[in-house]
Amino acid sequence: MTWYDEMTWCDGCGVEITWGPVLDGERIYCCRDCSQGILCACGERMEIDEDQRLGKGSHSLVDQF
């Protein structure tokens, strides 16, 4: 686990954990997949959530005109 300015980072993939982590002994993970060494998609989900909060994201062609 890495702490930096009160942020928690996953010991597996390195994504910032802003939700309840998965604990495995002294290690902290963002999800169960990461704790088992399986590639996770938490970083991608965080980007999508952030885009939605900022009003960004995919728009249909109808929205562009």
mmCIF file of the N, C-alpha and C atoms, coordinates in Angstrom:
data_MODEL
# 
_entry.id   MODEL 
# 
loop_
_atom_site.group_PDB 
_atom_site.id 
_atom_site.type_symbol 
_atom_site.label_atom_id 
_atom_site.label_alt_id 
_atom_site.label_comp_id 
_atom_site.label_asym_id 
_atom_site.label_entity_id 
_atom_site.label_seq_id 
_atom_site.pdbx_PDB_ins_code 
_atom_site.Cartn_x 
_atom_site.Cartn_y 
_atom_site.Cartn_z 
_atom_site.occupancy 
_atom_site.B_iso_or_equiv 
_atom_site.pdbx_formal_charge 
_atom_site.auth_seq_id 
_atom_site.auth_comp_id 
_atom_site.auth_asym_id 
_atom_site.auth_atom_id 
_atom_site.pdbx_PDB_model_num 
ATOM 1   N N  . MET A 1 1  ? 0.848   -1.170  0.000   1.00 0.00 ? 1  MET A N  1 
ATOM 2   C CA . MET A 1 1  ? 0.000   0.000   0.000   1.00 0.00 ? 1  MET A CA 1 
ATOM 3   C C  . MET A 1 1  ? 0.892   1.230   0.000   1.00 0.00 ? 1  MET A C  1 
ATOM 4   N N  . THR A 1 2  ? 0.516   2.201   -0.794  1.00 0.00 ? 2  THR A N  1 
ATOM 5   C CA . THR A 1 2  ? 1.248   3.448   -0.834  1.00 0.00 ? 2  THR A CA 1 
ATOM 6   C C  . THR A 1 2  ? 0.310   4.579   -0.443  1.00 0.00 ? 2  THR A C  1 
ATOM 7   N N  . TRP A 1 3  ? 0.732   5.381   0.535   1.00 0.00 ? 3  TRP A N  1 
ATOM 8   C CA . TRP A 1 3  ? -0.038  6.554   0.966   1.00 0.00 ? 3  TRP A CA 1 
ATOM 9   C C  . TRP A 1 3  ? 0.692   7.785   0.475   1.00 0.00 ? 3  TRP A C  1 
ATOM 10  N N  . TYR A 1 4  ? -0.026  8.712   -0.116  1.00 0.00 ? 4  TYR A N  1 
ATOM 11  C CA . TYR A 1 4  ? 0.560   9.956   -0.578  1.00 0.00 ? 4  TYR A CA 1 
ATOM 12  C C  . TYR A 1 4  ? -0.484  11.042  -0.419  1.00 0.00 ? 4  TYR A C  1 
ATOM 13  N N  . ASP A 1 5  ? -0.227  12.005  0.447   1.00 0.00 ? 5  ASP A N  1 
ATOM 14  C CA . ASP A 1 5  ? -1.192  13.083  0.701   1.00 0.00 ? 5  ASP A CA 1 
ATOM 15  C C  . ASP A 1 5  ? -2.588  12.547  0.978   1.00 0.00 ? 5  ASP A C  1 
ATOM 16  N N  . GLU A 1 6  ? -2.665  11.552  1.875   1.00 0.00 ? 6  GLU A N  1 
ATOM 17  C CA . GLU A 1 6  ? -3.933  10.959  2.289   1.00 0.00 ? 6  GLU A CA 1 
ATOM 18  C C  . GLU A 1 6  ? -4.665  10.231  1.166   1.00 0.00 ? 6  GLU A C  1 
ATOM 19  N N  . MET A 1 7  ? -3.939  9.801   0.139   1.00 0.00 ? 7  MET A N  1 
ATOM 20  C CA . MET A 1 7  ? -4.521  8.999   -0.937  1.00 0.00 ? 7  MET A CA 1 
ATOM 21  C C  . MET A 1 7  ? -4.033  7.564   -0.769  1.00 0.00 ? 7  MET A C  1 
ATOM 22  N N  . THR A 1 8  ? -4.840  6.630   -1.184  1.00 0.00 ? 8  THR A N  1 
ATOM 23  C CA . THR A 1 8  ? -4.481  5.221   -1.117  1.00 0.00 ? 8  THR A CA 1 
ATOM 24  C C  . THR A 1 8  ? -4.382  4.688   -2.538  1.00 0.00 ? 8  THR A C  1 
ATOM 25  N N  . TRP A 1 9  ? -3.313  3.967   -2.815  1.00 0.00 ? 9  TRP A N  1 
ATOM 26  C CA . TRP A 1 9  ? -3.065  3.420   -4.143  1.00 0.00 ? 9  TRP A CA 1 
ATOM 27  C C  . TRP A 1 9  ? -3.055  1.896   -4.064  1.00 0.00 ? 9  TRP A C  1 
ATOM 28  N N  . CYS A 1 10 ? -3.576  1.250   -5.092  1.00 0.00 ? 10 CYS A N  1 
ATOM 29  C CA . CYS A 1 10 ? -3.641  -0.208  -5.160  1.00 0.00 ? 10 CYS A CA 1 
ATOM 30  C C  . CYS A 1 10 ? -2.244  -0.802  -5.271  1.00 0.00 ? 10 CYS A C  1 
ATOM 31  N N  . ASP A 1 11 ? -1.987  -1.847  -4.482  1.00 0.00 ? 11 ASP A N  1 
ATOM 32  C CA . ASP A 1 11 ? -0.710  -2.543  -4.547  1.00 0.00 ? 11 ASP A CA 1 
ATOM 33  C C  . ASP A 1 11 ? -0.593  -3.403  -5.805  1.00 0.00 ? 11 ASP A C  1 
ATOM 34  N N  . GLY A 1 12 ? -1.688  -3.601  -6.518  1.00 0.00 ? 12 GLY A N  1 
ATOM 35  C CA . GLY A 1 12 ? -1.651  -4.402  -7.736  1.00 0.00 ? 12 GLY A CA 1 
ATOM 36  C C  . GLY A 1 12 ? -1.447  -3.558  -8.983  1.00 0.00 ? 12 GLY A C  1 
ATOM 37  N N  . CYS A 1 13 ? -2.438  -2.730  -9.302  1.00 0.00 ? 13 CYS A N  1 
ATOM 38  C CA . CYS A 1 13 ? -2.396  -1.967  -10.551 1.00 0.00 ? 13 CYS A CA 1 
ATOM 39  C C  . CYS A 1 13 ? -1.981  -0.519  -10.365 1.00 0.00 ? 13 CYS A C  1 
ATOM 40  N N  . GLY A 1 14 ? -2.003  -0.024  -9.127  1.00 0.00 ? 14 GLY A N  1 
ATOM 41  C CA . GLY A 1 14 ? -1.563  1.335   -8.863  1.00 0.00 ? 14 GLY A CA 1 
ATOM 42  C C  . GLY A 1 14 ? -2.635  2.395   -8.954  1.00 0.00 ? 14 GLY A C  1 
ATOM 43  N N  . VAL A 1 15 ? -3.880  2.012   -9.200  1.00 0.00 ? 15 VAL A N  1 
ATOM 44  C CA . VAL A 1 15 ? -4.959  2.984   -9.298  1.00 0.00 ? 15 VAL A CA 1 
ATOM 45  C C  . VAL A 1 15 ? -5.241  3.589   -7.923  1.00 0.00 ? 15 VAL A C  1 
ATOM 46  N N  . GLU A 1 16 ? -5.663  4.864   -7.904  1.00 0.00 ? 16 GLU A N  1 
ATOM 47  C CA . GLU A 1 16 ? -6.049  5.487   -6.647  1.00 0.00 ? 16 GLU A CA 1 
ATOM 48  C C  . GLU A 1 16 ? -7.350  4.851   -6.169  1.00 0.00 ? 16 GLU A C  1 
ATOM 49  N N  . ILE A 1 17 ? -7.398  4.460   -4.905  1.00 0.00 ? 17 ILE A N  1 
ATOM 50  C CA . ILE A 1 17 ? -8.589  3.819   -4.342  1.00 0.00 ? 17 ILE A CA 1 
ATOM 51  C C  . ILE A 1 17 ? -9.391  4.867   -3.588  1.00 0.00 ? 17 ILE A C  1 
ATOM 52  N N  . THR A 1 18 ? -10.595 5.133   -4.075  1.00 0.00 ? 18 THR A N  1 
ATOM 53  C CA . THR A 1 18 ? -11.481 6.111   -3.439  1.00 0.00 ? 18 THR A CA 1 
ATOM 54  C C  . THR A 1 18 ? -12.728 5.435   -2.888  1.00 0.00 ? 18 THR A C  1 
ATOM 55  N N  . TRP A 1 19 ? -12.705 4.119   -2.803  1.00 0.00 ? 19 TRP A N  1 
ATOM 56  C CA . TRP A 1 19 ? -13.815 3.327   -2.306  1.00 0.00 ? 19 TRP A CA 1 
ATOM 57  C C  . TRP A 1 19 ? -13.263 2.294   -1.325  1.00 0.00 ? 19 TRP A C  1 
ATOM 58  N N  . GLY A 1 20 ? -14.092 1.440   -0.816  1.00 0.00 ? 20 GLY A N  1 
ATOM 59  C CA . GLY A 1 20 ? -13.660 0.407   0.124   1.00 0.00 ? 20 GLY A CA 1 
ATOM 60  C C  . GLY A 1 20 ? -12.725 -0.574  -0.548  1.00 0.00 ? 20 GLY A C  1 
ATOM 61  N N  . PRO A 1 21 ? -11.488 -0.688  -0.076  1.00 0.00 ? 21 PRO A N  1 
ATOM 62  C CA . PRO A 1 21 ? -10.514 -1.573  -0.704  1.00 0.00 ? 21 PRO A CA 1 
ATOM 63  C C  . PRO A 1 21 ? -10.681 -3.031  -0.291  1.00 0.00 ? 21 PRO A C  1 
ATOM 64  N N  . VAL A 1 22 ? -10.001 -3.895  -1.014  1.00 0.00 ? 22 VAL A N  1 
ATOM 65  C CA . VAL A 1 22 ? -9.897  -5.311  -0.664  1.00 0.00 ? 22 VAL A CA 1 
ATOM 66  C C  . VAL A 1 22 ? -8.579  -5.469  0.086   1.00 0.00 ? 22 VAL A C  1 
ATOM 67  N N  . LEU A 1 23 ? -8.650  -5.983  1.294   1.00 0.00 ? 23 LEU A N  1 
ATOM 68  C CA . LEU A 1 23 ? -7.456  -6.145  2.123   1.00 0.00 ? 23 LEU A CA 1 
ATOM 69  C C  . LEU A 1 23 ? -6.965  -7.585  2.064   1.00 0.00 ? 23 LEU A C  1 
ATOM 70  N N  . ASP A 1 24 ? -5.650  -7.739  1.957   1.00 0.00 ? 24 ASP A N  1 
ATOM 71  C CA . ASP A 1 24 ? -5.025  -9.056  1.957   1.00 0.00 ? 24 ASP A CA 1 
ATOM 72  C C  . ASP A 1 24 ? -3.749  -8.945  2.775   1.00 0.00 ? 24 ASP A C  1 
ATOM 73  N N  . GLY A 1 25 ? -3.872  -9.198  4.068   1.00 0.00 ? 25 GLY A N  1 
ATOM 74  C CA . GLY A 1 25 ? -2.731  -9.021  4.963   1.00 0.00 ? 25 GLY A CA 1 
ATOM 75  C C  . GLY A 1 25 ? -2.381  -7.546  5.057   1.00 0.00 ? 25 GLY A C  1 
ATOM 76  N N  . GLU A 1 26 ? -1.146  -7.213  4.753   1.00 0.00 ? 26 GLU A N  1 
ATOM 77  C CA . GLU A 1 26 ? -0.669  -5.825  4.782   1.00 0.00 ? 26 GLU A CA 1 
ATOM 78  C C  . GLU A 1 26 ? -0.912  -5.096  3.466   1.00 0.00 ? 26 GLU A C  1 
ATOM 79  N N  . ARG A 1 27 ? -1.404  -5.805  2.467   1.00 0.00 ? 27 ARG A N  1 
ATOM 80  C CA . ARG A 1 27 ? -1.576  -5.217  1.132   1.00 0.00 ? 27 ARG A CA 1 
ATOM 81  C C  . ARG A 1 27 ? -3.013  -4.754  0.928   1.00 0.00 ? 27 ARG A C  1 
ATOM 82  N N  . ILE A 1 28 ? -3.162  -3.677  0.152   1.00 0.00 ? 28 ILE A N  1 
ATOM 83  C CA . ILE A 1 28 ? -4.480  -3.110  -0.152  1.00 0.00 ? 28 ILE A CA 1 
ATOM 84  C C  . ILE A 1 28 ? -4.652  -3.094  -1.666  1.00 0.00 ? 28 ILE A C  1 
ATOM 85  N N  . TYR A 1 29 ? -5.803  -3.575  -2.107  1.00 0.00 ? 29 TYR A N  1 
ATOM 86  C CA . TYR A 1 29 ? -6.104  -3.652  -3.534  1.00 0.00 ? 29 TYR A CA 1 
ATOM 87  C C  . TYR A 1 29 ? -7.401  -2.927  -3.848  1.00 0.00 ? 29 TYR A C  1 
ATOM 88  N N  . CYS A 1 30 ? -7.547  -2.526  -5.106  1.00 0.00 ? 30 CYS A N  1 
ATOM 89  C CA . CYS A 1 30 ? -8.759  -1.819  -5.535  1.00 0.00 ? 30 CYS A CA 1 
ATOM 90  C C  . CYS A 1 30 ? -9.938  -2.772  -5.725  1.00 0.00 ? 30 CYS A C  1 
ATOM 91  N N  . CYS A 1 31 ? -9.657  -4.034  -6.038  1.00 0.00 ? 31 CYS A N  1 
ATOM 92  C CA . CYS A 1 31 ? -10.736 -5.008  -6.274  1.00 0.00 ? 31 CYS A CA 1 
ATOM 93  C C  . CYS A 1 31 ? -10.211 -6.426  -6.055  1.00 0.00 ? 31 CYS A C  1 
ATOM 94  N N  . ARG A 1 32 ? -11.111 -7.378  -6.037  1.00 0.00 ? 32 ARG A N  1 
ATOM 95  C CA . ARG A 1 32 ? -10.743 -8.776  -5.817  1.00 0.00 ? 32 ARG A CA 1 
ATOM 96  C C  . ARG A 1 32 ? -9.869  -9.302  -6.965  1.00 0.00 ? 32 ARG A C  1 
ATOM 97  N N  . ASP A 1 33 ? -10.177 -8.897  -8.215  1.00 0.00 ? 33 ASP A N  1 
ATOM 98  C CA . ASP A 1 33 ? -9.345  -9.343  -9.345  1.00 0.00 ? 33 ASP A CA 1 
ATOM 99  C C  . ASP A 1 33 ? -7.894  -8.950  -9.141  1.00 0.00 ? 33 ASP A C  1 
ATOM 100 N N  . CYS A 1 34 ? -7.681  -7.711  -8.775  1.00 0.00 ? 34 CYS A N  1 
ATOM 101 C CA . CYS A 1 34 ? -6.319  -7.216  -8.571  1.00 0.00 ? 34 CYS A CA 1 
ATOM 102 C C  . CYS A 1 34 ? -5.628  -7.991  -7.449  1.00 0.00 ? 34 CYS A C  1 
ATOM 103 N N  . SER A 1 35 ? -6.360  -8.313  -6.397  1.00 0.00 ? 35 SER A N  1 
ATOM 104 C CA . SER A 1 35 ? -5.765  -9.048  -5.278  1.00 0.00 ? 35 SER A CA 1 
ATOM 105 C C  . SER A 1 35 ? -5.351  -10.456 -5.685  1.00 0.00 ? 35 SER A C  1 
ATOM 106 N N  . GLN A 1 36 ? -5.952  -10.968 -6.765  1.00 0.00 ? 36 GLN A N  1 
ATOM 107 C CA . GLN A 1 36 ? -5.628  -12.312 -7.245  1.00 0.00 ? 36 GLN A CA 1 
ATOM 108 C C  . GLN A 1 36 ? -4.668  -12.280 -8.435  1.00 0.00 ? 36 GLN A C  1 
ATOM 109 N N  . GLY A 1 37 ? -4.172  -11.078 -8.778  1.00 0.00 ? 37 GLY A N  1 
ATOM 110 C CA . GLY A 1 37 ? -3.224  -10.961 -9.882  1.00 0.00 ? 37 GLY A CA 1 
ATOM 111 C C  . GLY A 1 37 ? -3.864  -10.947 -11.250 1.00 0.00 ? 37 GLY A C  1 
ATOM 112 N N  . ILE A 1 38 ? -5.172  -10.735 -11.305 1.00 0.00 ? 38 ILE A N  1 
ATOM 113 C CA . ILE A 1 38 ? -5.897  -10.691 -12.566 1.00 0.00 ? 38 ILE A CA 1 
ATOM 114 C C  . ILE A 1 38 ? -6.035  -9.240  -13.002 1.00 0.00 ? 38 ILE A C  1 
ATOM 115 N N  . LEU A 1 39 ? -5.859  -8.973  -14.294 1.00 0.00 ? 39 LEU A N  1 
ATOM 116 C CA . LEU A 1 39 ? -5.990  -7.621  -14.828 1.00 0.00 ? 39 LEU A CA 1 
ATOM 117 C C  . LEU A 1 39 ? -7.376  -7.070  -14.509 1.00 0.00 ? 39 LEU A C  1 
ATOM 118 N N  . CYS A 1 40 ? -7.420  -5.865  -13.942 1.00 0.00 ? 40 CYS A N  1 
ATOM 119 C CA . CYS A 1 40 ? -8.708  -5.268  -13.592 1.00 0.00 ? 40 CYS A CA 1 
ATOM 120 C C  . CYS A 1 40 ? -8.996  -4.060  -14.481 1.00 0.00 ? 40 CYS A C  1 
ATOM 121 N N  . ALA A 1 41 ? -10.209 -3.525  -14.369 1.00 0.00 ? 41 ALA A N  1 
ATOM 122 C CA . ALA A 1 41 ? -10.622 -2.372  -15.168 1.00 0.00 ? 41 ALA A CA 1 
ATOM 123 C C  . ALA A 1 41 ? -11.004 -1.194  -14.285 1.00 0.00 ? 41 ALA A C  1 
ATOM 124 N N  . CYS A 1 42 ? -10.535 -1.173  -13.042 1.00 0.00 ? 42 CYS A N  1 
ATOM 125 C CA . CYS A 1 42 ? -10.914 -0.101  -12.109 1.00 0.00 ? 42 CYS A CA 1 
ATOM 126 C C  . CYS A 1 42 ? -10.461 1.264   -12.594 1.00 0.00 ? 42 CYS A C  1 
ATOM 127 N N  . GLY A 1 43 ? -9.279  1.366   -13.165 1.00 0.00 ? 43 GLY A N  1 
ATOM 128 C CA . GLY A 1 43 ? -8.787  2.644   -13.675 1.00 0.00 ? 43 GLY A CA 1 
ATOM 129 C C  . GLY A 1 43 ? -9.667  3.185   -14.781 1.00 0.00 ? 43 GLY A C  1 
ATOM 130 N N  . GLU A 1 44 ? -10.111 2.312   -15.672 1.00 0.00 ? 44 GLU A N  1 
ATOM 131 C CA . GLU A 1 44 ? -10.996 2.726   -16.757 1.00 0.00 ? 44 GLU A CA 1 
ATOM 132 C C  . GLU A 1 44 ? -12.336 3.185   -16.218 1.00 0.00 ? 44 GLU A C  1 
ATOM 133 N N  . ARG A 1 45 ? -12.865 2.470   -15.223 1.00 0.00 ? 45 ARG A N  1 
ATOM 134 C CA . ARG A 1 45 ? -14.145 2.861   -14.631 1.00 0.00 ? 45 ARG A CA 1 
ATOM 135 C C  . ARG A 1 45 ? -14.030 4.213   -13.944 1.00 0.00 ? 45 ARG A C  1 
ATOM 136 N N  . MET A 1 46 ? -12.890 4.472   -13.292 1.00 0.00 ? 46 MET A N  1 
ATOM 137 C CA . MET A 1 46 ? -12.687 5.760   -12.632 1.00 0.00 ? 46 MET A CA 1 
ATOM 138 C C  . MET A 1 46 ? -12.685 6.889   -13.655 1.00 0.00 ? 46 MET A C  1 
ATOM 139 N N  . GLU A 1 47 ? -12.056 6.671   -14.818 1.00 0.00 ? 47 GLU A N  1 
ATOM 140 C CA . GLU A 1 47 ? -12.026 7.690   -15.858 1.00 0.00 ? 47 GLU A CA 1 
ATOM 141 C C  . GLU A 1 47 ? -13.423 7.979   -16.383 1.00 0.00 ? 47 GLU A C  1 
ATOM 142 N N  . ILE A 1 48 ? -14.218 6.943   -16.575 1.00 0.00 ? 48 ILE A N  1 
ATOM 143 C CA . ILE A 1 48 ? -15.600 7.120   -17.050 1.00 0.00 ? 48 ILE A CA 1 
ATOM 144 C C  . ILE A 1 48 ? -16.406 7.899   -16.027 1.00 0.00 ? 48 ILE A C  1 
ATOM 145 N N  . ASP A 1 49 ? -16.286 7.543   -14.745 1.00 0.00 ? 49 ASP A N  1 
ATOM 146 C CA . ASP A 1 49 ? -16.999 8.265   -13.684 1.00 0.00 ? 49 ASP A CA 1 
ATOM 147 C C  . ASP A 1 49 ? -16.588 9.725   -13.648 1.00 0.00 ? 49 ASP A C  1 
ATOM 148 N N  . GLU A 1 50 ? -15.287 9.989   -13.781 1.00 0.00 ? 50 GLU A N  1 
ATOM 149 C CA . GLU A 1 50 ? -14.798 11.365  -13.744 1.00 0.00 ? 50 GLU A CA 1 
ATOM 150 C C  . GLU A 1 50 ? -15.325 12.156  -14.943 1.00 0.00 ? 50 GLU A C  1 
ATOM 151 N N  . ASP A 1 51 ? -15.315 11.545  -16.118 1.00 0.00 ? 51 ASP A N  1 
ATOM 152 C CA . ASP A 1 51 ? -15.844 12.214  -17.308 1.00 0.00 ? 51 ASP A CA 1 
ATOM 153 C C  . ASP A 1 51 ? -17.312 12.570  -17.121 1.00 0.00 ? 51 ASP A C  1 
ATOM 154 N N  . GLN A 1 52 ? -18.084 11.659  -16.529 1.00 0.00 ? 52 GLN A N  1 
ATOM 155 C CA . GLN A 1 52 ? -19.502 11.922  -16.296 1.00 0.00 ? 52 GLN A CA 1 
ATOM 156 C C  . GLN A 1 52 ? -19.689 13.062  -15.304 1.00 0.00 ? 52 GLN A C  1 
ATOM 157 N N  . ARG A 1 53 ? -18.865 13.116  -14.257 1.00 0.00 ? 53 ARG A N  1 
ATOM 158 C CA . ARG A 1 53 ? -18.971 14.205  -13.279 1.00 0.00 ? 53 ARG A CA 1 
ATOM 159 C C  . ARG A 1 53 ? -18.624 15.544  -13.903 1.00 0.00 ? 53 ARG A C  1 
ATOM 160 N N  . LEU A 1 54 ? -17.672 15.554  -14.830 1.00 0.00 ? 54 LEU A N  1 
ATOM 161 C CA . LEU A 1 54 ? -17.233 16.792  -15.462 1.00 0.00 ? 54 LEU A CA 1 
ATOM 162 C C  . LEU A 1 54 ? -18.066 17.152  -16.681 1.00 0.00 ? 54 LEU A C  1 
ATOM 163 N N  . GLY A 1 55 ? -19.048 16.306  -17.024 1.00 0.00 ? 55 GLY A N  1 
ATOM 164 C CA . GLY A 1 55 ? -19.899 16.577  -18.175 1.00 0.00 ? 55 GLY A CA 1 
ATOM 165 C C  . GLY A 1 55 ? -19.260 16.225  -19.496 1.00 0.00 ? 55 GLY A C  1 
ATOM 166 N N  . LYS A 1 56 ? -18.197 15.441  -19.450 1.00 0.00 ? 56 LYS A N  1 
ATOM 167 C CA . LYS A 1 56 ? -17.531 14.990  -20.672 1.00 0.00 ? 56 LYS A CA 1 
ATOM 168 C C  . LYS A 1 56 ? -18.084 13.624  -21.038 1.00 0.00 ? 56 LYS A C  1 
ATOM 169 N N  . GLY A 1 57 ? -17.548 13.060  -22.074 1.00 0.00 ? 57 GLY A N  1 
ATOM 170 C CA . GLY A 1 57 ? -17.941 11.705  -22.434 1.00 0.00 ? 57 GLY A CA 1 
ATOM 171 C C  . GLY A 1 57 ? -18.418 11.638  -23.853 1.00 0.00 ? 57 GLY A C  1 
ATOM 172 N N  . SER A 1 58 ? -18.897 10.495  -24.228 1.00 0.00 ? 58 SER A N  1 
ATOM 173 C CA . SER A 1 58 ? -19.333 10.306  -25.601 1.00 0.00 ? 58 SER A CA 1 
ATOM 174 C C  . SER A 1 58 ? -20.704 10.943  -25.799 1.00 0.00 ? 58 SER A C  1 
ATOM 175 N N  . HIS A 1 59 ? -20.844 11.590  -26.914 1.00 0.00 ? 59 HIS A N  1 
ATOM 176 C CA . HIS A 1 59 ? -22.100 12.203  -27.313 1.00 0.00 ? 59 HIS A CA 1 
ATOM 177 C C  . HIS A 1 59 ? -22.472 11.665  -28.675 1.00 0.00 ? 59 HIS A C  1 
ATOM 178 N N  . SER A 1 60 ? -23.734 11.561  -28.925 1.00 0.00 ? 60 SER A N  1 
ATOM 179 C CA . SER A 1 60 ? -24.160 11.112  -30.237 1.00 0.00 ? 60 SER A CA 1 
ATOM 180 C C  . SER A 1 60 ? -24.006 12.258  -31.224 1.00 0.00 ? 60 SER A C  1 
ATOM 181 N N  . LEU A 1 61 ? -24.069 11.960  -32.525 1.00 0.00 ? 61 LEU A N  1 
ATOM 182 C CA . LEU A 1 61 ? -23.971 12.987  -33.534 1.00 0.00 ? 61 LEU A CA 1 
ATOM 183 C C  . LEU A 1 61 ? -25.086 14.003  -33.406 1.00 0.00 ? 61 LEU A C  1 
ATOM 184 N N  . VAL A 1 62 ? -26.254 13.573  -32.945 1.00 0.00 ? 62 VAL A N  1 
ATOM 185 C CA . VAL A 1 62 ? -27.378 14.475  -32.760 1.00 0.00 ? 62 VAL A CA 1 
ATOM 186 C C  . VAL A 1 62 ? -27.027 15.546  -31.733 1.00 0.00 ? 62 VAL A C  1 
ATOM 187 N N  . ASP A 1 63 ? -26.309 15.191  -30.684 1.00 0.00 ? 63 ASP A N  1 
ATOM 188 C CA . ASP A 1 63 ? -25.919 16.138  -29.641 1.00 0.00 ? 63 ASP A CA 1 
ATOM 189 C C  . ASP A 1 63 ? -24.924 17.180  -30.152 1.00 0.00 ? 63 ASP A C  1 
ATOM 190 N N  . GLN A 1 64 ? -24.200 16.869  -31.233 1.00 0.00 ? 64 GLN A N  1 
ATOM 191 C CA . GLN A 1 64 ? -23.174 17.769  -31.736 1.00 0.00 ? 64 GLN A CA 1 
ATOM 192 C C  . GLN A 1 64 ? -23.742 18.882  -32.607 1.00 0.00 ? 64 GLN A C  1 
ATOM 193 N N  . PHE A 1 65 ? -24.987 18.746  -33.058 1.00 0.00 ? 65 PHE A N  1 
ATOM 194 C CA . PHE A 1 65 ? -25.569 19.753  -33.962 1.00 0.00 ? 65 PHE A CA 1 
ATOM 195 C C  . PHE A 1 65 ? -26.636 20.568  -33.299 1.00 0.00 ? 65 PHE A C  1 
# 
